[in-house]
Amino acid sequence: MASAHPHHGAHHSSAHVADSAVQAEILDLDAEILADHTAAVISWLPIAAAPREILDLGCGTGAGTFALLARYPTSQVTAIDSSVEHLHRLHRKACAEGVQEHVRTIQADLDATEWPDFGTPDLVWASASMHHTADPDRALRKVHDVLAPGGLFAVVELAGMPRFLPEAAPDDRPGLENRCHAAADHLHAEHMPHRGADWGPMLTAAGFTVEGVRTLAVDIDGAGSAAIGRYALGTLRRLRDPVADVLSPEDLAALDRLLDTDSPHSLLRRADLALRTERTVWAARRT
């Protein structure tokens, strides 16, 4: 879930493949570190009986798919993403866990005019994916049409990119991480205007009845956690190039020291990291 979201309509090039591999690692770390929080979101959903069919929109490498199957092991999950690499990774995981008979993968672009046949799911799960759509209102209406009558649509979004460093870090450039994110948010505002939006009114306009909204604060101590160190490194690495021309030379140099795994200042060597973010989930019914 976190910052590495599926990018619909991505170009297939060597640069994309390399970026996809980094993104996949971040998604896997996200699934590992936030497993308890994802399980808490799923258990909160107003679902009376195990869904027969589940649709995971923008599934990435399968954080939601496998969390949903852990809760509902008899369900059939159709996992949708635009990235072939992510879907292959998800399929390999399904085989390794012995649940491949319960998982179907489909490559699809949620911005496409026509969607493939996704079946008639009782539950649609969209975690950190809807804000990537070019026309969210149209995408929400299409989800409404796909969902079985009485079915539930769970939209999970992050309030923003996760933070890892203390406010006063690093010592030579306090507040560096916040400045990096502020620069990235400014650059992304045009391309992802719905990141951090209130999805309630849009869901209502698309014909859903919003049955509940819940925000979960995430604050996980990273002391002794290699996974959180790698997650911080991957997240800030992906942030570096887009903001390089916006940051001051001093901030960029400090960021590069954090990203240099051979440096004594490396993120991987810090004992003061923590994963801090917020997740909001909307539970919307097709009535």
C-alpha positions in Angstrom: 0.0 0.0 0.0 2.2 2.9 0.9 4.0 5.0 -1.6 4.6 2.4 -4.3 1.3 2.2 -6.0 0.5 0.5 -9.3 1.0 2.9 -12.2 -1.6 2.2 -14.9 -0.5 2.3 -18.5 3.2 2.2 -17.7 5.7 2.0 -20.6 7.7 -1.2 -21.1 11.4 -0.2 -21.2 14.6 -1.2 -19.4 14.1 1.8 -17.2 10.5 0.8 -16.4 11.6 -2.8 -15.7 14.3 -1.6 -13.3 11.8 0.8 -11.6 9.2 -1.9 -11.5 11.6 -4.2 -9.6 12.3 -1.5 -7.0 8.6 -0.8 -6.8 7.9 -4.5 -6.3 10.4 -4.7 -3.5 8.7 -1.8 -1.7 5.3 -3.3 -2.2 6.5 -6.6 -0.7 8.0 -4.7 2.3 4.8 -2.8 2.7 2.8 -6.1 2.8 5.2 -7.5 5.4 5.5 -4.5 7.7 1.8 -3.5 7.5 0.3 -7.0 7.6 -1.4 -6.4 11.0 -2.8 -3.1 9.9 -4.2 -4.6 6.7 -5.7 -7.5 8.6 -7.4 -4.9 11.0 -8.8 -3.0 8.0 -10.3 -6.2 6.5 -11.7 -7.4 9.8 -13.4 -4.0 10.2 -15.3 -4.2 6.9 -19.1 -4.8 7.3 -19.1 -8.3 5.7 -21.6 -10.8 7.1 -20.6 -13.9 5.1 -17.4 -14.9 3.2 -17.4 -13.3 -0.3 -17.7 -15.8 -3.1 -15.7 -13.6 -5.5 -13.3 -10.8 -4.6 -11.8 -8.3 -7.1 -8.5 -6.7 -6.1 -8.1 -3.5 -8.2 -4.5 -2.3 -8.6 -3.2 -5.4 -6.7 0.5 -4.7 -7.0 2.4 -7.8 -5.8 -0.6 -9.1 -3.8 -0.6 -7.5 -0.3 -4.4 -7.2 -0.4 -4.9 -10.5 -2.3 -3.2 -12.6 0.2 -4.5 -10.7 3.2 -8.1 -11.2 1.9 -7.4 -14.9 1.3 -6.1 -15.3 4.8 -9.4 -13.9 6.1 -11.6 -15.7 3.5 -9.7 -18.8 2.4 -12.7 -20.2 0.4 -13.0 -17.0 -1.8 -11.9 -16.7 -5.4 -9.8 -13.6 -5.9 -9.3 -11.9 -9.3 -6.2 -9.7 -9.1 -6.0 -6.7 -11.5 -2.9 -4.6 -12.3 -1.4 -2.9 -15.3 2.1 -4.3 -14.5 2.9 -7.7 -16.0 5.9 -7.9 -13.6 3.8 -7.4 -10.5 1.2 -10.0 -11.7 4.0 -12.6 -12.4 5.4 -12.0 -8.9 1.9 -12.4 -7.4 1.3 -15.6 -9.3 4.6 -17.0 -8.0 3.6 -16.2 -4.5 0.3 -17.8 -4.9 2.0 -21.0 -6.1 4.4 -20.9 -3.3 1.6 -20.6 -0.7 -0.5 -23.3 -2.4 -3.4 -21.0 -3.1 -3.1 -20.6 -6.9 -6.5 -22.3 -7.4 -8.0 -19.3 -5.6 -6.2 -16.6 -7.6 -6.7 -15.4 -11.1 -4.6 -12.5 -12.5 -5.6 -10.1 -15.3 -3.5 -7.3 -16.8 -5.8 -4.3 -17.3 -5.7 -0.5 -17.3 -8.4 1.0 -15.1 -8.4 4.0 -17.3 -9.4 1.9 -20.4 -12.9 2.7 -21.8 -13.8 -1.0 -21.7 -12.8 -3.3 -18.9 -12.3 -7.0 -19.3 -14.8 -9.5 -17.8 -14.1 -9.3 -14.1 -17.0 -11.5 -13.1 -19.5 -10.4 -10.5 -17.6 -9.9 -7.3 -19.2 -9.6 -3.9 -16.3 -7.6 -2.6 -14.1 -5.1 -4.5 -10.9 -4.1 -2.8 -8.9 -1.1 -4.0 -5.9 -0.2 -1.9 -3.8 2.9 -2.9 -4.9 2.5 -6.5 -8.0 4.6 -7.2 -6.1 7.9 -6.9 -4.0 6.8 -9.9 -7.0 6.8 -12.2 -7.3 9.7 -14.7 -11.1 9.9 -14.2 -12.0 8.5 -10.7 -15.7 9.3 -11.1 -15.9 7.1 -14.2 -13.8 4.3 -12.6 -16.1 4.4 -9.5 -19.2 4.1 -11.7 -17.6 1.1 -13.5 -16.8 -0.6 -10.2 -20.5 0.0 -9.2 -21.6 -1.7 -12.4 -19.3 -4.7 -11.9 -20.1 -5.3 -8.2 -22.9 -7.7 -7.3 -26.0 -6.0 -5.9 -25.6 -5.7 -2.2 -21.8 -6.2 -2.6 -19.2 -4.1 -0.8 -16.5 -1.8 -2.2 -13.5 -1.1 0.1 -11.4 1.9 -0.9 -8.2 2.2 1.1 -6.0 5.2 0.7 -2.9 6.7 2.5 -3.1 10.2 3.8 0.3 10.8 2.2 3.7 9.3 1.6 5.1 7.4 4.7 7.7 9.2 6.9 10.6 7.4 8.5 13.1 10.0 10.0 12.7 12.0 13.2 11.8 15.7 12.6 15.2 16.8 13.6 17.1 14.4 11.3 19.6 14.3 9.8 21.7 16.4 12.1 23.2 18.5 9.3 19.8 19.1 7.5 16.9 18.8 10.0 13.5 18.4 8.3 15.0 17.0 5.1 12.5 14.3 4.6 9.5 16.7 4.9 11.1 19.0 2.4 11.6 16.1 0.0 8.0 15.1 0.3 6.7 18.7 0.0 8.7 18.9 -3.3 7.3 15.6 -4.5 3.7 16.5 -3.6 4.0 19.7 -5.6 5.3 17.8 -8.6 2.6 15.1 -8.4 -0.3 17.4 -7.7 -1.0 17.8 -11.4 -0.8 14.1 -12.2 -2.5 12.7 -9.1 -4.9 15.4 -7.9 -7.0 12.8 -6.0 -4.3 11.5 -3.7 -5.4 12.3 -0.2 -8.9 13.1 -1.3 -12.2 12.4 0.6 -13.6 9.5 -1.4 -17.0 9.6 0.4 -18.7 12.2 -1.8 -17.4 10.6 -5.0 -18.6 7.1 -3.9 -22.0 8.6 -3.1 -22.2 10.3 -6.5 -21.3 7.0 -8.2 -24.4 5.3 -6.6 -22.8 3.7 -3.5 -24.0 4.0 0.1 -21.1 4.7 2.4 -21.6 2.5 5.4 -18.5 3.5 7.3 -15.2 5.4 7.2 -12.2 4.6 9.4 -8.8 6.1 9.7 -5.9 4.1 11.2 -2.7 5.8 12.4 0.4 3.8 11.7 3.5 4.3 13.9 5.9 1.4 13.9 9.2 1.6 15.6 12.0 0.7 13.3 14.7 0.0 15.8 16.2 -3.4 15.0 13.9 -3.8 11.9 15.9 -4.4 8.7 12.7 -4.4 6.8 11.8 -0.8 7.8 15.3 0.3 6.9 15.0 -1.2 3.5 11.5 0.3 3.1 12.8 3.7 4.0 15.7 3.3 1.6 13.5 2.2 -1.3 10.9 4.9 -0.8 13.4 7.7 -0.6 15.4 6.3 -3.6 12.3 6.5 -5.7 11.7 10.0 -4.5 15.2 11.2 -5.2 15.3 11.7 -9.0 12.0 13.5 -9.3 12.9 16.1 -6.6 16.7 16.4 -7.4 16.2 19.6 -9.4 14.0 21.2 -6.8 16.0 20.5 -3.7 18.8 22.8 -2.6 22.3 21.4 -3.3 22.8 21.0 0.5 19.6 19.0 0.8 20.4 16.8 -2.2 23.9 16.0 -0.8 22.4 15.1 2.6 19.8 12.9 0.9 22.5 11.2 -1.1 24.4 10.4 2.1 21.3 8.8 3.5 20.9 6.7 0.3 24.5 5.6 0.1 24.5 2.1 1.6 28.3 2.3 2.1 28.1 5.6 4.0 28.1 5.7 7.8 25.1 8.0 7.4 23.1 5.4 5.5 19.5 4.9 6.3 20.3 1.2 6.9 22.6 2.2 9.7 20.2 4.4 11.6 18.5 3.1 14.8 16.0 5.9 15.0 13.7 5.1 12.0 10.0 4.6 12.4 7.2 4.0 9.8 4.6 6.8 10.3 1.5 7.2 8.1 -2.3 7.1 8.1 -4.7 4.9 6.2 -8.3 5.7 5.6 -10.8 3.1 4.5 -14.3 3.7 3.0 -16.8 0.9 3.1 -19.4 1.5 0.4 -22.3 -0.7 -0.5 -24.1 -1.2 -3.8 -27.6 -1.1 -2.6 
